[in-house]
Amino acid sequence: MQDSQAYKDKKAFFDKVITLYGRNVVIEVLQDESVDIHKIHLADSNKTDGAINEILRLAKKRNLEVFYHNKNALSRISKNAKQDQGVAIDIMAKSYLNAQEIQKLSSYRLIALDGIQNPQNLGMIIRSCAAGNVDGIILPKKSSAKISPLVIKASAGTLFKLPIYFCHDLEDVLPKLKETKIYSLSSHAKHSLYDVKSSDKSIFVLGNESEGVSNEVEKLCNNSISIPMNRGVESLNVAVTASLIAFMR
């Protein structure tokens, strides 16, 4: 029983760990003292140039231990051998939360992402939600873009400014959120975004860039809504759609 609980605790801990890579990204993260650092990883083949020296200086300033690995081991940690530049960092983002936490909230307006795979779209969605009237984003780990340097760049420094709720897939989360108005966005919907009435608990589901909301997730939604289009325009980029929702009143 104790071993089982220890395993669950360890899994819960590592579920919240985000690994990023790239010298500039690691420097940027180390400079933000609001971000909790779990581990810093360097390839032992790195030359001590300006960026590496800066990483070591910031690590020392924050009293963080640096772990050294051979290049292959470092690549397994970063999962991106071509772009990691011999550095990676594990962070514990306070705003990266298990989607089960949503059930504890008394009210919320959330955007849920179903199969959003473009990192730039994800970053721009995060930026719009952070700036707008949204309480968080539900980001499944299955068939979705991962939090990465490209996402950070596209979010323009807003990644940790609002909660991002992680889950395996939306089918694990949406059925458990009782008394919640769940809307899918579809260009074929009869009802408009402007028909939506204010609710204490609402979730807007945005689908894959090319295929839209999946049939499995569509079945979990209460209603489907569209954004009225003029001049024969068929659809908007998913990040633009997120912006419109984020600034609804």
C-alpha atoms as a printed R data frame, in Angstrom:
    type eleno elety resid chain resno       x      y       z
1   ATOM     1    CA   MET     A     1   0.000  0.000   0.000
2   ATOM     2    CA   GLN     A     2   2.799  2.412   0.933
3   ATOM     3    CA   ASP     A     3   4.689  1.524  -2.256
4   ATOM     4    CA   SER     A     4   1.545  2.167  -4.287
5   ATOM     5    CA   GLN     A     5   1.043  5.586  -2.684
6   ATOM     6    CA   ALA     A     6   4.706  6.449  -3.162
7   ATOM     7    CA   TYR     A     7   4.374  5.587  -6.860
8   ATOM     8    CA   LYS     A     8   1.264  7.773  -7.175
9   ATOM     9    CA   ASP     A     9   2.993 10.666  -5.431
10  ATOM    10    CA   LYS     A    10   6.054 10.318  -7.656
11  ATOM    11    CA   LYS     A    11   3.913 10.177 -10.796
12  ATOM    12    CA   ALA     A    12   1.915 13.230  -9.694
13  ATOM    13    CA   PHE     A    13   5.172 15.096  -9.156
14  ATOM    14    CA   PHE     A    14   6.653 14.262 -12.553
15  ATOM    15    CA   ASP     A    15   3.352 14.932 -14.331
16  ATOM    16    CA   LYS     A    16   3.916 18.575 -13.423
17  ATOM    17    CA   VAL     A    17   7.515 18.701 -14.617
18  ATOM    18    CA   ILE     A    18   8.019 20.488 -17.942
19  ATOM    19    CA   THR     A    19  11.334 19.973 -19.736
20  ATOM    20    CA   LEU     A    20  12.546 22.808 -21.949
21  ATOM    21    CA   TYR     A    21  15.717 23.058 -23.995
22  ATOM    22    CA   GLY     A    22  17.881 25.530 -25.894
23  ATOM    23    CA   ARG     A    23  20.427 27.963 -24.468
24  ATOM    24    CA   ASN     A    24  18.401 31.168 -24.763
25  ATOM    25    CA   VAL     A    25  15.294 29.503 -23.359
26  ATOM    26    CA   VAL     A    26  17.179 28.118 -20.356
27  ATOM    27    CA   ILE     A    27  18.706 31.532 -19.656
28  ATOM    28    CA   GLU     A    28  15.269 33.165 -19.900
29  ATOM    29    CA   VAL     A    29  13.760 30.636 -17.488
30  ATOM    30    CA   LEU     A    30  16.620 31.018 -14.996
31  ATOM    31    CA   GLN     A    31  16.180 34.787 -15.056
32  ATOM    32    CA   ASP     A    32  12.526 34.431 -14.013
33  ATOM    33    CA   GLU     A    33  12.742 33.722 -10.296
34  ATOM    34    CA   SER     A    34   9.001 33.051 -10.114
35  ATOM    35    CA   VAL     A    35   9.629 29.746 -11.932
36  ATOM    36    CA   ASP     A    36  10.640 26.817  -9.734
37  ATOM    37    CA   ILE     A    37  13.552 24.838 -11.165
38  ATOM    38    CA   HIS     A    38  13.790 21.090 -10.599
39  ATOM    39    CA   LYS     A    39  16.999 20.305 -12.500
40  ATOM    40    CA   ILE     A    40  19.437 21.863 -14.957
41  ATOM    41    CA   HIS     A    41  21.061 19.539 -17.491
42  ATOM    42    CA   LEU     A    42  24.190 20.210 -19.558
43  ATOM    43    CA   ALA     A    43  26.060 18.062 -22.040
44  ATOM    44    CA   ASP     A    44  29.612 17.490 -20.810
45  ATOM    45    CA   SER     A    45  30.840 18.226 -24.349
46  ATOM    46    CA   ASN     A    46  29.677 21.866 -24.201
47  ATOM    47    CA   LYS     A    47  32.312 24.529 -24.653
48  ATOM    48    CA   THR     A    48  32.173 27.156 -21.911
49  ATOM    49    CA   ASP     A    49  31.124 29.985 -24.195
50  ATOM    50    CA   GLY     A    50  29.060 33.049 -23.299
51  ATOM    51    CA   ALA     A    51  25.685 31.298 -23.074
52  ATOM    52    CA   ILE     A    52  26.978 28.351 -21.032
53  ATOM    53    CA   ASN     A    53  28.832 30.701 -18.696
54  ATOM    54    CA   GLU     A    54  25.634 32.697 -18.227
55  ATOM    55    CA   ILE     A    55  23.665 29.540 -17.422
56  ATOM    56    CA   LEU     A    56  26.288 28.531 -14.847
57  ATOM    57    CA   ARG     A    57  26.296 32.035 -13.362
58  ATOM    58    CA   LEU     A    58  22.512 32.105 -13.002
59  ATOM    59    CA   ALA     A    59  22.495 28.577 -11.553
60  ATOM    60    CA   LYS     A    60  25.049 29.605  -8.944
61  ATOM    61    CA   LYS     A    61  23.100 32.768  -8.153
62  ATOM    62    CA   ARG     A    62  19.970 30.698  -7.505
63  ATOM    63    CA   ASN     A    63  21.922 27.968  -5.690
64  ATOM    64    CA   LEU     A    64  20.897 25.310  -8.215
65  ATOM    65    CA   GLU     A    65  22.850 22.155  -8.916
66  ATOM    66    CA   VAL     A    66  23.863 21.452 -12.520
67  ATOM    67    CA   PHE     A    67  23.794 17.857 -13.784
68  ATOM    68    CA   TYR     A    68  26.186 16.806 -16.558
69  ATOM    69    CA   HIS     A    69  25.453 14.085 -19.126
70  ATOM    70    CA   ASN     A    70  26.962 12.704 -22.285
71  ATOM    71    CA   LYS     A    71  25.322 14.016 -25.452
72  ATOM    72    CA   ASN     A    72  23.124 10.958 -25.989
73  ATOM    73    CA   ALA     A    73  21.792 11.074 -22.445
74  ATOM    74    CA   LEU     A    74  21.120 14.803 -22.770
75  ATOM    75    CA   SER     A    75  19.198 14.152 -25.979
76  ATOM    76    CA   ARG     A    76  17.010 11.594 -24.209
77  ATOM    77    CA   ILE     A    77  16.182 14.218 -21.590
78  ATOM    78    CA   SER     A    78  15.424 17.016 -24.048
79  ATOM    79    CA   LYS     A    79  13.753 14.707 -26.593
80  ATOM    80    CA   ASN     A    80  15.064 17.054 -29.280
81  ATOM    81    CA   ALA     A    81  18.672 16.293 -30.135
82  ATOM    82    CA   LYS     A    82  18.698 18.614 -33.138
83  ATOM    83    CA   GLN     A    83  17.683 21.743 -31.236
84  ATOM    84    CA   ASP     A    84  18.631 21.309 -27.577
85  ATOM    85    CA   GLN     A    85  22.099 22.922 -28.047
86  ATOM    86    CA   GLY     A    86  23.410 20.693 -25.264
87  ATOM    87    CA   VAL     A    87  21.206 22.158 -22.517
88  ATOM    88    CA   ALA     A    88  17.852 21.334 -20.925
89  ATOM    89    CA   ILE     A    89  15.955 22.415 -17.841
90  ATOM    90    CA   ASP     A    90  13.172 20.786 -15.804
91  ATOM    91    CA   ILE     A    91  10.755 23.302 -14.353
92  ATOM    92    CA   MET     A    92   7.910 23.019 -11.888
93  ATOM    93    CA   ALA     A    93   5.348 25.473 -13.218
94  ATOM    94    CA   LYS     A    94   2.951 26.605 -10.474
95  ATOM    95    CA   SER     A    95   0.326 27.307 -13.129
96  ATOM    96    CA   TYR     A    96   0.599 23.831 -14.716
97  ATOM    97    CA   LEU     A    97  -2.119 21.899 -12.902
98  ATOM    98    CA   ASN     A    98  -3.915 18.578 -13.099
99  ATOM    99    CA   ALA     A    99  -7.321 19.049 -14.753
100 ATOM   100    CA   GLN     A   100  -8.933 17.360 -11.740
101 ATOM   101    CA   GLU     A   101  -8.402 20.680  -9.943
102 ATOM   102    CA   ILE     A   102 -11.127 22.253 -12.099
103 ATOM   103    CA   GLN     A   103 -13.774 20.382 -10.122
104 ATOM   104    CA   LYS     A   104 -12.821 22.401  -7.033
105 ATOM   105    CA   LEU     A   105 -13.593 25.729  -8.724
106 ATOM   106    CA   SER     A   106 -16.936 27.435  -8.068
107 ATOM   107    CA   SER     A   107 -16.909 29.288 -11.382
108 ATOM   108    CA   TYR     A   108 -14.768 29.408 -14.502
109 ATOM   109    CA   ARG     A   109 -14.536 30.216 -18.193
110 ATOM   110    CA   LEU     A   110 -12.062 27.885 -19.862
111 ATOM   111    CA   ILE     A   111 -10.823 27.093 -23.335
112 ATOM   112    CA   ALA     A   112 -10.216 23.397 -24.025
113 ATOM   113    CA   LEU     A   113  -7.956 22.337 -26.881
114 ATOM   114    CA   ASP     A   114  -8.741 19.206 -28.894
115 ATOM   115    CA   GLY     A   115  -5.803 18.112 -31.018
116 ATOM   116    CA   ILE     A   116  -4.069 21.488 -31.445
117 ATOM   117    CA   GLN     A   117  -0.698 20.402 -32.829
118 ATOM   118    CA   ASN     A   118   0.944 23.596 -34.061
119 ATOM   119    CA   PRO     A   119   3.252 25.039 -31.351
120 ATOM   120    CA   GLN     A   120   2.864 28.587 -32.661
121 ATOM   121    CA   ASN     A   121  -0.922 28.322 -32.503
122 ATOM   122    CA   LEU     A   122  -0.693 27.002 -28.942
123 ATOM   123    CA   GLY     A   123   1.590 29.856 -27.915
124 ATOM   124    CA   MET     A   124  -0.687 32.486 -29.447
125 ATOM   125    CA   ILE     A   125  -3.739 30.897 -27.807
126 ATOM   126    CA   ILE     A   126  -1.995 31.075 -24.428
127 ATOM   127    CA   ARG     A   127  -1.122 34.734 -25.008
128 ATOM   128    CA   SER     A   128  -4.707 35.656 -25.954
129 ATOM   129    CA   CYS     A   129  -6.172 33.780 -22.985
130 ATOM   130    CA   ALA     A   130  -3.705 35.392 -20.587
131 ATOM   131    CA   ALA     A   131  -4.682 38.832 -21.885
132 ATOM   132    CA   GLY     A   132  -8.423 38.178 -22.048
133 ATOM   133    CA   ASN     A   133 -11.321 37.063 -19.882
134 ATOM   134    CA   VAL     A   134 -10.379 33.393 -19.591
135 ATOM   135    CA   ASP     A   135  -9.565 31.544 -16.365
136 ATOM   136    CA   GLY     A   136  -7.403 28.847 -17.910
137 ATOM   137    CA   ILE     A   137  -6.722 26.395 -20.714
138 ATOM   138    CA   ILE     A   138  -7.288 22.632 -20.737
139 ATOM   139    CA   LEU     A   139  -4.401 21.059 -22.663
140 ATOM   140    CA   PRO     A   140  -4.479 17.277 -23.225
141 ATOM   141    CA   LYS     A   141  -1.185 15.438 -23.500
142 ATOM   142    CA   LYS     A   142  -2.586 13.144 -26.209
143 ATOM   143    CA   SER     A   143  -2.356 14.411 -29.811
144 ATOM   144    CA   SER     A   144  -1.463 17.965 -28.760
145 ATOM   145    CA   ALA     A   145   1.521 20.251 -29.077
146 ATOM   146    CA   LYS     A   146   3.803 20.021 -26.047
147 ATOM   147    CA   ILE     A   147   5.041 23.004 -24.055
148 ATOM   148    CA   SER     A   148   8.257 23.797 -25.897
149 ATOM   149    CA   PRO     A   149  10.599 26.696 -26.752
150 ATOM   150    CA   LEU     A   150   8.457 27.409 -29.838
151 ATOM   151    CA   VAL     A   151   5.366 27.688 -27.629
152 ATOM   152    CA   ILE     A   152   7.203 29.972 -25.203
153 ATOM   153    CA   LYS     A   153   8.359 32.200 -28.055
154 ATOM   154    CA   ALA     A   154   4.867 32.435 -29.564
155 ATOM   155    CA   SER     A   155   3.332 33.147 -26.147
156 ATOM   156    CA   ALA     A   156   5.717 36.093 -25.771
157 ATOM   157    CA   GLY     A   157   6.405 35.531 -22.083
158 ATOM   158    CA   THR     A   158   2.814 34.797 -21.013
159 ATOM   159    CA   LEU     A   159   3.105 31.010 -20.585
160 ATOM   160    CA   PHE     A   160   2.994 31.053 -16.784
161 ATOM   161    CA   LYS     A   161   0.479 33.876 -16.370
162 ATOM   162    CA   LEU     A   162  -2.671 31.721 -16.290
163 ATOM   163    CA   PRO     A   163  -3.472 28.121 -15.324
164 ATOM   164    CA   ILE     A   164  -2.894 25.395 -17.884
165 ATOM   165    CA   TYR     A   165  -4.752 22.243 -16.869
166 ATOM   166    CA   PHE     A   166  -3.188 19.043 -18.185
167 ATOM   167    CA   CYS     A   167  -4.951 15.731 -18.770
168 ATOM   168    CA   HIS     A   168  -4.522 12.654 -20.939
169 ATOM   169    CA   ASP     A   169  -7.462 13.586 -23.166
170 ATOM   170    CA   LEU     A   170 -10.648 15.626 -22.919
171 ATOM   171    CA   GLU     A   171 -12.780 12.493 -22.625
172 ATOM   172    CA   ASP     A   172 -11.210 12.011 -19.174
173 ATOM   173    CA   VAL     A   173 -12.193 15.499 -18.013
174 ATOM   174    CA   LEU     A   174 -15.340 16.917 -19.593
175 ATOM   175    CA   PRO     A   175 -17.841 14.268 -18.339
176 ATOM   176    CA   LYS     A   176 -16.801 14.982 -14.743
177 ATOM   177    CA   LEU     A   177 -17.539 18.708 -14.921
178 ATOM   178    CA   LYS     A   178 -21.169 18.825 -13.917
179 ATOM   179    CA   GLU     A   179 -23.382 21.894 -14.398
180 ATOM   180    CA   THR     A   180 -20.948 23.209 -17.004
181 ATOM   181    CA   LYS     A   181 -21.960 24.662 -20.360
182 ATOM   182    CA   ILE     A   182 -19.616 23.049 -22.872
183 ATOM   183    CA   TYR     A   183 -19.543 24.543 -26.364
184 ATOM   184    CA   SER     A   184 -17.719 23.209 -29.396
185 ATOM   185    CA   LEU     A   185 -16.696 25.659 -32.100
186 ATOM   186    CA   SER     A   186 -17.808 24.668 -35.589
187 ATOM   187    CA   SER     A   187 -18.321 26.573 -38.827
188 ATOM   188    CA   HIS     A   188 -21.427 24.423 -39.434
189 ATOM   189    CA   ALA     A   189 -23.166 25.227 -36.129
190 ATOM   190    CA   LYS     A   190 -26.636 26.793 -36.232
191 ATOM   191    CA   HIS     A   191 -26.064 28.941 -33.149
192 ATOM   192    CA   SER     A   192 -23.666 31.878 -33.037
193 ATOM   193    CA   LEU     A   193 -20.975 32.803 -30.560
194 ATOM   194    CA   TYR     A   194 -23.101 35.864 -29.852
195 ATOM   195    CA   ASP     A   195 -26.036 33.685 -28.756
196 ATOM   196    CA   VAL     A   196 -24.059 32.382 -25.775
197 ATOM   197    CA   LYS     A   197 -25.530 33.481 -22.458
198 ATOM   198    CA   SER     A   198 -23.419 34.157 -19.407
199 ATOM   199    CA   SER     A   199 -22.821 31.125 -17.193
200 ATOM   200    CA   ASP     A   200 -20.941 30.482 -13.949
201 ATOM   201    CA   LYS     A   201 -19.207 27.516 -15.564
202 ATOM   202    CA   SER     A   202 -18.437 27.412 -19.260
203 ATOM   203    CA   ILE     A   203 -15.908 25.697 -21.517
204 ATOM   204    CA   PHE     A   204 -15.252 26.434 -25.180
205 ATOM   205    CA   VAL     A   205 -13.669 23.570 -27.123
206 ATOM   206    CA   LEU     A   206 -11.420 24.443 -30.060
207 ATOM   207    CA   GLY     A   207 -10.563 21.673 -32.474
208 ATOM   208    CA   ASN     A   208  -7.665 20.577 -34.614
209 ATOM   209    CA   GLU     A   209  -6.359 23.059 -37.175
210 ATOM   210    CA   SER     A   210  -7.587 21.018 -40.142
211 ATOM   211    CA   GLU     A   211 -10.276 18.658 -38.848
212 ATOM   212    CA   GLY     A   212 -11.969 20.643 -36.085
213 ATOM   213    CA   VAL     A   213 -13.400 19.126 -32.915
214 ATOM   214    CA   SER     A   214 -13.262 15.316 -32.935
215 ATOM   215    CA   ASN     A   215 -16.490 13.311 -32.983
216 ATOM   216    CA   GLU     A   216 -15.684 11.809 -29.567
217 ATOM   217    CA   VAL     A   217 -15.335 15.218 -27.935
218 ATOM   218    CA   GLU     A   218 -18.280 16.710 -29.859
219 ATOM   219    CA   LYS     A   219 -20.566 14.186 -28.157
220 ATOM   220    CA   LEU     A   220 -19.530 15.567 -24.756
221 ATOM   221    CA   CYS     A   221 -20.533 19.133 -25.608
222 ATOM   222    CA   ASN     A   222 -23.918 20.680 -24.758
223 ATOM   223    CA   ASN     A   223 -24.027 22.836 -27.839
224 ATOM   224    CA   SER     A   224 -22.127 23.819 -30.959
225 ATOM   225    CA   ILE     A   225 -21.535 27.440 -31.923
226 ATOM   226    CA   SER     A   226 -20.028 29.283 -34.864
227 ATOM   227    CA   ILE     A   227 -18.452 32.655 -35.515
228 ATOM   228    CA   PRO     A   228 -20.510 34.570 -38.099
229 ATOM   229    CA   MET     A   229 -18.463 35.197 -41.251
230 ATOM   230    CA   ASN     A   230 -18.799 37.829 -43.954
231 ATOM   231    CA   ARG     A   231 -17.697 38.006 -47.599
232 ATOM   232    CA   GLY     A   232 -17.509 34.267 -48.070
233 ATOM   233    CA   VAL     A   233 -14.716 33.669 -45.560
234 ATOM   234    CA   GLU     A   234 -15.059 30.060 -44.378
235 ATOM   235    CA   SER     A   235 -13.000 29.949 -41.195
236 ATOM   236    CA   LEU     A   236 -10.430 31.627 -38.979
237 ATOM   237    CA   ASN     A   237  -7.116 30.457 -37.604
238 ATOM   238    CA   VAL     A   238  -7.691 28.631 -34.312
239 ATOM   239    CA   ALA     A   239  -5.592 31.190 -32.413
240 ATOM   240    CA   VAL     A   240  -7.756 34.017 -33.781
241 ATOM   241    CA   THR     A   241 -10.869 32.123 -32.717
242 ATOM   242    CA   ALA     A   242  -9.412 31.775 -29.223
243 ATOM   243    CA   SER     A   243  -8.827 35.535 -29.136
244 ATOM   244    CA   LEU     A   244 -12.478 36.271 -29.930
245 ATOM   245    CA   ILE     A   245 -13.637 33.955 -27.158
246 ATOM   246    CA   ALA     A   246 -11.078 35.295 -24.709
247 ATOM   247    CA   PHE     A   247 -12.410 38.833 -25.017
248 ATOM   248    CA   MET     A   248 -16.095 37.982 -24.785
249 ATOM   249    CA   ARG     A   249 -17.988 39.617 -21.956
